[in-house]
Amino acid sequence: MPTIKNTTKKPLNVPLPGGKRLFLGPGKEGKIRARADEHPPVAALVETGELEIVPDTGKSGGKGGGGGRGGGGQGRNPTSTVFKSGDG
């Protein structure tokens, strides 16, 4: 997935295919679908210099993703917490 970056000092409202929009604050980045960077409004913003396509650094490194729920019993319904009661 390509990443785009707002290179301006103002927030941008980027029109994407399918009637969707991506709101990017100044200097912020966002991921878009593979073909969305070819969408005419996105291409126009890249051409004017308001958006920059950030090269994909690959899948190694970064913030990892995927993988279900992390846990350790934290959150709304902890399941591994044990409370002792009684005299001991």
C-alpha positions, 0 to 999 in steps of 0.5 A: 500500500502506498503512503502519501504525505501532506507537504503543506502547512495546512490540512488537506482533504484528499478525494479518493476513488469510490467517493472516499476522502482522506483528511491529512493534517500538516506533515502527516502521512496516510496509507492509500490503496495501490491504484488510488495514487493514479486517481486524477485528483490525487495525481493532481495534488502530487503534481502541484507538490501538495502531496508526496508519494512516500516510497514503501520501505517493505514489510520488514521493520515498522510497526508490524500489523495484523495479528488478533487481540493482544492481551495479558488480561488488560482491557474491558474484560480481563480473563487472567486476573486472579483475586485471592480471598479469605484468610490466606 
